[in-house]
Amino acid sequence: MNKPMSEKEKLVSMLTEIYDQLEELDSVLEASFSDLRISLNKDEQSKINDSALKLSFIENKIDQVNLAFFENSLESSKNPAAKRLELELGF
């Protein structure tokens, strides 16, 4: 019943064992890389959101500065005497 395995059978057995180990390694690596990919995606999304908030803040500041400049321009155009006075002070 227990007859010795031929060299070919031993080789096939070893190759089958190697294949099984590779299959197991593949599934472990796939799970590990999947978790890593999800983590990296979350990090990048967080960076994008932070950048969007900073950009929005800067845009609001620029709008405030532009509005203040526009209001100052309107005030000076409404009061030509003040404008003339500024020019006279310059001479």
C-alpha angles and dihedrals in degrees: 000000000000100000119171118261118245121237090255092054091048090051092048090049092051092047090050090052091049090049091052091050091049091050090052092047090049093055092047092049092047091054092045094049091045091056091046092050091051091049093049091048090053091049093050092046089052091051091049091050092049091050091048091052092049091048091049090050091051092048090052091050091050090050090052092050092047091049092050090049091049092049091050090050091051092049093051092048090051092055109049091169090063089049091051089047091054090051092048091051089053092060 
